[in-house]
Each structure stands twice: as structure tokens, then as C-alpha cells.
């Protein structure tokens, strides 16, 4: 990965600090307990936090109504995770000072599609970390997997012959399976980092989601049977229908792109 270009660490810190000050007083403090789960309130637009701490293996959920999050002091303990709801526009996460432990994750990945539904795209992410310490961080903006195609309807079985004069009926053919749904594209990530060496400990996951499997073909309907009456048999056994045709598997989503400023 190319070296960081642009602002030095101290200059970037001053600019972010100036942004916070220009917005007025800093906002609330949130803390997630070890192995705990917390969802931020459904505020709208840009949100400022004075301090955000996520304990070991804790998880913070950011709702889709929040599009920008500015944090003065972020602490991610071992295995902590920030999960960002899918967004139609790039999500901005701006951190003035961070203490990030090993195994931390920032996830903005796409949702997996249900049967017949496309996988969601990974959310584009603009991540700024101005200062602090960073042991290891995974940034996950992978696309979601596409759903399997819908199965074909089974063919209806033919009517059996009846002694009062009705002959047997052929079975109907099964329906064709639906095509698999495409996987979602990976998101684009823009990194602005206060220290060049942090690139060595940040793992960005950008792959597109896997395309959905083909829908299964519908089974053939069975032909109706002949009627065994008292003195005779009526009609021949009906022909079975044809099984449906399987759908086509879908293509994988496109991988995302990472850019370092």
C-alpha cells in the first residue's frame, strides 16, 4: 500500500480540533461494557461524541439515520467492533485521538440477500484517525452474498382414471428454477491517517459478495394411474410430466477500492 500523503499528524489534529470547536460544545459520552451491545440513538445526520469506549468483545451499532460520526476520544479494547448500518452515501468516521487494541473491527459490510434477493453493497467509508495508538484494525466493507434463485414449482400430478368412465390424465411439467441473485459490490474506503506505519496494521476487506446459486428445478408431475374396476381396467397410466430447468448462478459483486490520502 502506498505511503500516506498530505497532512502531518499534528496539523491534521489541529484541523479536526478546530472543526469540533466550531461546532460548539462536544456531545455525550458512551461506553459499551465488555461483551456488551449498544445502539446509538437514532439521531439524524452528523453526531459528535466527546468520548466513546467499547469494551473487550463489545459491539456498537450505528443506525442508518447517522451519516457522520465525529469522536474526540475513541477507545476500542481487544475484539471491540463498530458496526455501521448500510448507507446509500459514504459514511464519515472522524477520530481525533484513538486507542485501538488488537482485534478491533469497523464494519460497514452489505447484508446477505434472502432467496431471490441481491446482496447489499458495502457502504463507502471515509475514515480519519488523527492521533493515538493503533495495535491492529480490520475495516470490513465487503459486499453481501446474493440469495439463491427461487425453486421451480413442482408439476401437478395427473388425475387417476375412474371406473365411471374418466381416463387417466398426464402429469404436468415442473416449473423452471429462478436465476441466482447477484452479490453486492464491495465498498470504497478512503483513509486519512496521522501515522504512516498504521497502514501496516490496518486490514481492509473489500471483496464483492458471492453470487447466488441457481434455483432448483421443479419436479415433474406423476401421470395418473389406470382404474382397476370389477370386470375390467379403464385407461392406460398417464405419462409423467417433464422436470423443470434449473436457473443460472449469478455473478459475484465487484471488489471495492481503498485510497490513502
C-alpha angles and dihedrals in degrees: 000000000000122000121265114269130194130029122037117235096258095045092049091049091053092050093050091045089052090052092053093048092048090056093058127240118003118253137236133321119238128191129186115203123232108289087000131134127222133175118203115235116270095260119161127243122337119015128191124206126189093203135003122185125180116189129220111309089352122144132215120198119207112200123226092250090071111077101170130032122191116189124186095194122017124184120185113181124201112311094001117154137201110199117196119201115237111280131195091215131043114286116227119215111179119181123185098189125009138187104192120179129203117289096024118151136200107193128190098155127152122258120254114252122244120231107312094005128113121243116257121253119248112255117252109245133202106196123186123182110176104179145348134070129309123191099174135335135183118204110197119194098148121150119250122253118259120244124253117263117265114265120251118256113258116249117256116251117244121252116262119242117262129214092235091071112283116126125217121276130224119251118250124244121258121252124256120261118248123250118261117260118249123255120249122257121253116252129250117248127202115193126198108181132181094214127043094214092063088078087072093061100039116092113195115198109204108157123135120244121265117262117251122261121253118273114254118252120252116255119250119258117246119244118246118260128240119260118251102211130181099270103009147014120250124218132338124278109275121247120259117246123244121266116247125253121259117246124243124267115247129239124258121255121260118263118250129239132242123209128186120208 
